[in-house]
Amino acid sequence: MANLFWKKDSQTKRLIEAPFKTEAEFEEAIFGNAELLEDIFLLKRQVRGGNKPGVPDIIGIDGDGNICIVEIKNVAVDASIIPQVLEYAIWAETNPDSIKSLWLECENKPDDLEIDWDHFDVRIIIIAPEIDRVTLQYVERINYPVDLLEVKRWVEGDNQFIMVNQLEQRARKGKVRPVRGMTTYDKDFYRTERNAVSTEAFMQYAHEVQAIIQKRGWPLETKFKKNYCAFATGFFNVFSIRWMGTKTFAFVFKFSQKEANEFAVPLTKYDSQRNRAFYYVEPNKTKVHDFIPLIEYAYKRFAGG
């Protein structure tokens, strides 16, 4: 069992690991804290109807419009879980109308999610307190993108500390199997999906932000996705530049509305459901320099500074 210590000022406290008592409690903890699943919008929990085999309990859609099969187990898991989630992924691919119906039934749908119901990709997310590392070898051999997340909880008084560890594949020598859905999102891709002039501006803003991050030595990775460019650490996005249509894009920060209104840059809109602040960009008018206070605040807030 891992030990977690919390040092505050001159006092060090040893925290007590507090495993979730039931799978239902585990699910509540995951879905009650949206940040733990990053950019995934939950369509519905317990989708299964009539005990039909091969139908997942939990379905979501991520920021790129991928259908997400979310499998949560409150026990240690190993590679034996792979056939089960593969069955769910195949169901999702072959039943787009069922998933679309769930989407249409949802209230408060994010207005910036773009879903191509004829050509969507499926993404698998497995969450458990502990995942056998051998599972990674099986993940490498299937044609779906898979995220393996270990989630554990520690308690100190009224405070809860939740650890999220994403298992990552190590670079391997020899032939690497291509994974379906791993499209390269670059300028050429955006030009086929978006306005050409806006694409040039989008890439320029992304590279200017990247230069600011590198100058400050922050350990953030620039990740170009289908619908946005994220500045991330591991599984989590600190902030992003997101397409809002074929011509329009915006800076997006995970601030409270009160925090967002404290900056000099005027807020364009606020998504209270997912606690996201949107600042639309006017190319050749909006200056990246004006966003430095927001970028610094987002990074320090995320890093606990």
Contacts in CASP RR format, 6 or more apart in sequence:
PFRMAT RR
TARGET T0000
AUTHOR 0000-0000-0000
METHOD contacts of the structure
MODEL  1
MANLFWKKDSQTKRLIEAPFKTEAEFEEAIFGNAELLEDIFLLKRQVRGG
NKPGVPDIIGIDGDGNICIVEIKNVAVDASIIPQVLEYAIWAETNPDSIK
SLWLECENKPDDLEIDWDHFDVRIIIIAPEIDRVTLQYVERINYPVDLLE
VKRWVEGDNQFIMVNQLEQRARKGKVRPVRGMTTYDKDFYRTERNAVSTE
AFMQYAHEVQAIIQKRGWPLETKFKKNYCAFATGFFNVFSIRWMGTKTFA
FVFKFSQKEANEFAVPLTKYDSQRNRAFYYVEPNKTKVHDFIPLIEYAYK
RFAGG
1 17 0 8 1.000
2 17 0 8 1.000
2 152 0 8 1.000
3 14 0 8 1.000
3 15 0 8 1.000
3 17 0 8 1.000
4 14 0 8 1.000
4 15 0 8 1.000
4 17 0 8 1.000
4 154 0 8 1.000
4 161 0 8 1.000
4 163 0 8 1.000
5 12 0 8 1.000
5 13 0 8 1.000
5 14 0 8 1.000
5 15 0 8 1.000
6 12 0 8 1.000
6 13 0 8 1.000
6 15 0 8 1.000
6 156 0 8 1.000
6 161 0 8 1.000
7 13 0 8 1.000
13 156 0 8 1.000
15 154 0 8 1.000
15 155 0 8 1.000
15 156 0 8 1.000
15 161 0 8 1.000
16 154 0 8 1.000
16 155 0 8 1.000
16 156 0 8 1.000
17 152 0 8 1.000
17 153 0 8 1.000
17 154 0 8 1.000
18 153 0 8 1.000
18 154 0 8 1.000
18 155 0 8 1.000
18 160 0 8 1.000
19 74 0 8 1.000
19 129 0 8 1.000
19 152 0 8 1.000
19 153 0 8 1.000
20 26 0 8 1.000
20 29 0 8 1.000
20 74 0 8 1.000
20 129 0 8 1.000
20 153 0 8 1.000
22 74 0 8 1.000
23 72 0 8 1.000
23 73 0 8 1.000
23 74 0 8 1.000
25 74 0 8 1.000
26 72 0 8 1.000
26 74 0 8 1.000
26 151 0 8 1.000
27 45 0 8 1.000
27 58 0 8 1.000
27 72 0 8 1.000
29 36 0 8 1.000
29 151 0 8 1.000
29 153 0 8 1.000
29 162 0 8 1.000
30 36 0 8 1.000
30 37 0 8 1.000
30 72 0 8 1.000
30 127 0 8 1.000
30 151 0 8 1.000
31 37 0 8 1.000
31 42 0 8 1.000
31 45 0 8 1.000
33 162 0 8 1.000
34 274 0 8 1.000
34 275 0 8 1.000
35 236 0 8 1.000
35 254 0 8 1.000
36 151 0 8 1.000
36 162 0 8 1.000
36 164 0 8 1.000
37 70 0 8 1.000
37 125 0 8 1.000
38 62 0 8 1.000
38 235 0 8 1.000
38 236 0 8 1.000
38 237 0 8 1.000
39 62 0 8 1.000
39 63 0 8 1.000
39 237 0 8 1.000
40 60 0 8 1.000
40 61 0 8 1.000
40 62 0 8 1.000
40 63 0 8 1.000
40 68 0 8 1.000
40 70 0 8 1.000
40 125 0 8 1.000
41 60 0 8 1.000
41 61 0 8 1.000
41 62 0 8 1.000
41 63 0 8 1.000
41 109 0 8 1.000
41 110 0 8 1.000
41 113 0 8 1.000
41 274 0 8 1.000
42 58 0 8 1.000
42 59 0 8 1.000
42 60 0 8 1.000
42 70 0 8 1.000
43 59 0 8 1.000
43 60 0 8 1.000
43 61 0 8 1.000
43 99 0 8 1.000
43 102 0 8 1.000
43 103 0 8 1.000
43 106 0 8 1.000
44 58 0 8 1.000
44 59 0 8 1.000
44 60 0 8 1.000
44 102 0 8 1.000
44 105 0 8 1.000
44 106 0 8 1.000
45 57 0 8 1.000
45 58 0 8 1.000
46 57 0 8 1.000
46 58 0 8 1.000
47 55 0 8 1.000
47 56 0 8 1.000
47 57 0 8 1.000
47 58 0 8 1.000
47 59 0 8 1.000
47 102 0 8 1.000
48 55 0 8 1.000
48 56 0 8 1.000
48 57 0 8 1.000
49 55 0 8 1.000
53 87 0 8 1.000
54 87 0 8 1.000
54 88 0 8 1.000
54 90 0 8 1.000
54 91 0 8 1.000
55 88 0 8 1.000
55 91 0 8 1.000
56 69 0 8 1.000
56 70 0 8 1.000
56 71 0 8 1.000
56 88 0 8 1.000
56 91 0 8 1.000
56 92 0 8 1.000
57 71 0 8 1.000
58 69 0 8 1.000
58 70 0 8 1.000
58 71 0 8 1.000
58 72 0 8 1.000
59 67 0 8 1.000
59 68 0 8 1.000
59 69 0 8 1.000
59 70 0 8 1.000
59 92 0 8 1.000
59 99 0 8 1.000
59 102 0 8 1.000
60 67 0 8 1.000
60 68 0 8 1.000
60 70 0 8 1.000
61 67 0 8 1.000
61 68 0 8 1.000
61 103 0 8 1.000
61 113 0 8 1.000
61 115 0 8 1.000
62 68 0 8 1.000
62 123 0 8 1.000
63 113 0 8 1.000
63 225 0 8 1.000
63 226 0 8 1.000
63 227 0 8 1.000
63 228 0 8 1.000
64 225 0 8 1.000
64 226 0 8 1.000
64 227 0 8 1.000
64 228 0 8 1.000
65 113 0 8 1.000
65 114 0 8 1.000
65 115 0 8 1.000
65 116 0 8 1.000
65 120 0 8 1.000
65 226 0 8 1.000
65 227 0 8 1.000
66 120 0 8 1.000
66 121 0 8 1.000
66 122 0 8 1.000
66 123 0 8 1.000
66 145 0 8 1.000
67 92 0 8 1.000
67 99 0 8 1.000
67 120 0 8 1.000
67 121 0 8 1.000
67 122 0 8 1.000
67 123 0 8 1.000
68 122 0 8 1.000
68 123 0 8 1.000
68 124 0 8 1.000
68 125 0 8 1.000
69 85 0 8 1.000
69 88 0 8 1.000
69 89 0 8 1.000
69 92 0 8 1.000
69 122 0 8 1.000
69 123 0 8 1.000
69 124 0 8 1.000
69 125 0 8 1.000
70 125 0 8 1.000
70 127 0 8 1.000
71 81 0 8 1.000
71 84 0 8 1.000
71 85 0 8 1.000
71 88 0 8 1.000
71 124 0 8 1.000
71 125 0 8 1.000
71 126 0 8 1.000
71 127 0 8 1.000
72 127 0 8 1.000
72 128 0 8 1.000
73 81 0 8 1.000
73 126 0 8 1.000
73 127 0 8 1.000
73 128 0 8 1.000
74 128 0 8 1.000
74 129 0 8 1.000
75 128 0 8 1.000
75 129 0 8 1.000
76 128 0 8 1.000
76 129 0 8 1.000
76 130 0 8 1.000
76 131 0 8 1.000
76 132 0 8 1.000
77 126 0 8 1.000
77 128 0 8 1.000
77 130 0 8 1.000
77 131 0 8 1.000
77 132 0 8 1.000
77 135 0 8 1.000
78 131 0 8 1.000
78 132 0 8 1.000
78 134 0 8 1.000
78 135 0 8 1.000
79 132 0 8 1.000
79 134 0 8 1.000
79 135 0 8 1.000
79 137 0 8 1.000
79 138 0 8 1.000
81 126 0 8 1.000
81 135 0 8 1.000
82 135 0 8 1.000
82 138 0 8 1.000
82 139 0 8 1.000
82 142 0 8 1.000
85 124 0 8 1.000
85 126 0 8 1.000
85 146 0 8 1.000
86 142 0 8 1.000
86 144 0 8 1.000
88 124 0 8 1.000
89 122 0 8 1.000
89 124 0 8 1.000
89 144 0 8 1.000
92 99 0 8 1.000
92 122 0 8 1.000
93 122 0 8 1.000
96 117 0 8 1.000
96 118 0 8 1.000
96 120 0 8 1.000
100 117 0 8 1.000
103 109 0 8 1.000
103 115 0 8 1.000
108 273 0 8 1.000
110 271 0 8 1.000
110 273 0 8 1.000
110 274 0 8 1.000
112 227 0 8 1.000
112 242 0 8 1.000
112 244 0 8 1.000
114 227 0 8 1.000
114 245 0 8 1.000
121 145 0 8 1.000
121 180 0 8 1.000
121 181 0 8 1.000
122 144 0 8 1.000
123 144 0 8 1.000
123 145 0 8 1.000
123 146 0 8 1.000
123 147 0 8 1.000
124 144 0 8 1.000
124 145 0 8 1.000
124 146 0 8 1.000
124 147 0 8 1.000
125 146 0 8 1.000
125 147 0 8 1.000
125 149 0 8 1.000
126 135 0 8 1.000
126 146 0 8 1.000
126 147 0 8 1.000
126 148 0 8 1.000
126 149 0 8 1.000
127 149 0 8 1.000
127 150 0 8 1.000
127 151 0 8 1.000
128 149 0 8 1.000
128 150 0 8 1.000
128 151 0 8 1.000
129 150 0 8 1.000
129 151 0 8 1.000
129 152 0 8 1.000
130 150 0 8 1.000
131 148 0 8 1.000
131 149 0 8 1.000
131 150 0 8 1.000
131 167 0 8 1.000
133 167 0 8 1.000
135 148 0 8 1.000
135 167 0 8 1.000
136 148 0 8 1.000
136 167 0 8 1.000
136 169 0 8 1.000
139 146 0 8 1.000
139 148 0 8 1.000
139 169 0 8 1.000
140 169 0 8 1.000
140 172 0 8 1.000
140 177 0 8 1.000
141 177 0 8 1.000
143 179 0 8 1.000
143 180 0 8 1.000
144 179 0 8 1.000
144 180 0 8 1.000
145 179 0 8 1.000
145 181 0 8 1.000
145 182 0 8 1.000
147 166 0 8 1.000
147 235 0 8 1.000
148 166 0 8 1.000
148 167 0 8 1.000
149 164 0 8 1.000
149 165 0 8 1.000
149 166 0 8 1.000
149 167 0 8 1.000
149 235 0 8 1.000
150 163 0 8 1.000
150 164 0 8 1.000
150 165 0 8 1.000
150 166 0 8 1.000
150 167 0 8 1.000
151 162 0 8 1.000
151 163 0 8 1.000
151 164 0 8 1.000
151 165 0 8 1.000
152 162 0 8 1.000
152 163 0 8 1.000
153 160 0 8 1.000
153 161 0 8 1.000
153 162 0 8 1.000
153 163 0 8 1.000
154 160 0 8 1.000
154 161 0 8 1.000
154 162 0 8 1.000
154 163 0 8 1.000
155 161 0 8 1.000
164 235 0 8 1.000
164 236 0 8 1.000
166 234 0 8 1.000
166 235 0 8 1.000
183 189 0 8 1.000
183 226 0 8 1.000
185 224 0 8 1.000
185 225 0 8 1.000
185 226 0 8 1.000
186 224 0 8 1.000
187 199 0 8 1.000
187 200 0 8 1.000
187 203 0 8 1.000
189 226 0 8 1.000
190 199 0 8 1.000
190 202 0 8 1.000
190 203 0 8 1.000
191 199 0 8 1.000
193 226 0 8 1.000
193 246 0 8 1.000
194 202 0 8 1.000
194 243 0 8 1.000
194 245 0 8 1.000
194 246 0 8 1.000
194 247 0 8 1.000
195 246 0 8 1.000
195 247 0 8 1.000
197 247 0 8 1.000
197 283 0 8 1.000
198 246 0 8 1.000
198 247 0 8 1.000
198 248 0 8 1.000
198 249 0 8 1.000
198 283 0 8 1.000
201 249 0 8 1.000
201 281 0 8 1.000
201 283 0 8 1.000
201 284 0 8 1.000
202 229 0 8 1.000
202 241 0 8 1.000
202 243 0 8 1.000
202 249 0 8 1.000
205 241 0 8 1.000
205 249 0 8 1.000
205 281 0 8 1.000
205 283 0 8 1.000
205 286 0 8 1.000
205 288 0 8 1.000
206 222 0 8 1.000
206 224 0 8 1.000
206 229 0 8 1.000
206 241 0 8 1.000
208 288 0 8 1.000
209 231 0 8 1.000
209 241 0 8 1.000
209 288 0 8 1.000
209 291 0 8 1.000
209 295 0 8 1.000
210 222 0 8 1.000
210 231 0 8 1.000
212 288 0 8 1.000
212 292 0 8 1.000
212 295 0 8 1.000
213 220 0 8 1.000
213 222 0 8 1.000
213 231 0 8 1.000
213 295 0 8 1.000
216 296 0 8 1.000
218 299 0 8 1.000
219 233 0 8 1.000
220 231 0 8 1.000
220 232 0 8 1.000
220 233 0 8 1.000
220 238 0 8 1.000
220 299 0 8 1.000
221 231 0 8 1.000
221 232 0 8 1.000
221 233 0 8 1.000
221 234 0 8 1.000
222 229 0 8 1.000
222 230 0 8 1.000
222 231 0 8 1.000
223 229 0 8 1.000
223 230 0 8 1.000
223 231 0 8 1.000
223 232 0 8 1.000
223 237 0 8 1.000
227 242 0 8 1.000
227 243 0 8 1.000
228 240 0 8 1.000
228 241 0 8 1.000
228 242 0 8 1.000
228 243 0 8 1.000
228 252 0 8 1.000
229 240 0 8 1.000
229 241 0 8 1.000
229 242 0 8 1.000
230 237 0 8 1.000
230 239 0 8 1.000
230 240 0 8 1.000
231 237 0 8 1.000
231 238 0 8 1.000
231 239 0 8 1.000
231 240 0 8 1.000
232 238 0 8 1.000
233 302 0 8 1.000
236 302 0 8 1.000
238 298 0 8 1.000
238 299 0 8 1.000
238 302 0 8 1.000
239 251 0 8 1.000
239 252 0 8 1.000
239 253 0 8 1.000
239 254 0 8 1.000
239 294 0 8 1.000
239 295 0 8 1.000
239 298 0 8 1.000
240 251 0 8 1.000
240 252 0 8 1.000
241 249 0 8 1.000
241 250 0 8 1.000
241 251 0 8 1.000
241 252 0 8 1.000
241 281 0 8 1.000
242 249 0 8 1.000
242 250 0 8 1.000
242 252 0 8 1.000
242 278 0 8 1.000
243 249 0 8 1.000
244 250 0 8 1.000
244 278 0 8 1.000
244 280 0 8 1.000
248 280 0 8 1.000
248 281 0 8 1.000
249 280 0 8 1.000
249 281 0 8 1.000
250 268 0 8 1.000
250 278 0 8 1.000
250 279 0 8 1.000
250 280 0 8 1.000
250 281 0 8 1.000
251 278 0 8 1.000
251 279 0 8 1.000
251 281 0 8 1.000
251 291 0 8 1.000
251 294 0 8 1.000
252 276 0 8 1.000
252 277 0 8 1.000
252 278 0 8 1.000
252 279 0 8 1.000
253 260 0 8 1.000
253 276 0 8 1.000
253 277 0 8 1.000
253 279 0 8 1.000
253 294 0 8 1.000
253 298 0 8 1.000
254 275 0 8 1.000
254 276 0 8 1.000
254 277 0 8 1.000
254 298 0 8 1.000
255 275 0 8 1.000
255 276 0 8 1.000
255 277 0 8 1.000
255 297 0 8 1.000
255 298 0 8 1.000
256 275 0 8 1.000
257 267 0 8 1.000
257 270 0 8 1.000
257 272 0 8 1.000
257 277 0 8 1.000
259 277 0 8 1.000
259 297 0 8 1.000
260 267 0 8 1.000
260 270 0 8 1.000
260 277 0 8 1.000
261 267 0 8 1.000
263 293 0 8 1.000
263 294 0 8 1.000
263 297 0 8 1.000
264 290 0 8 1.000
264 293 0 8 1.000
265 279 0 8 1.000
265 290 0 8 1.000
265 291 0 8 1.000
265 294 0 8 1.000
266 279 0 8 1.000
267 277 0 8 1.000
267 278 0 8 1.000
267 279 0 8 1.000
268 278 0 8 1.000
268 279 0 8 1.000
268 280 0 8 1.000
269 278 0 8 1.000
270 276 0 8 1.000
270 277 0 8 1.000
270 278 0 8 1.000
271 277 0 8 1.000
271 278 0 8 1.000
279 291 0 8 1.000
279 294 0 8 1.000
END
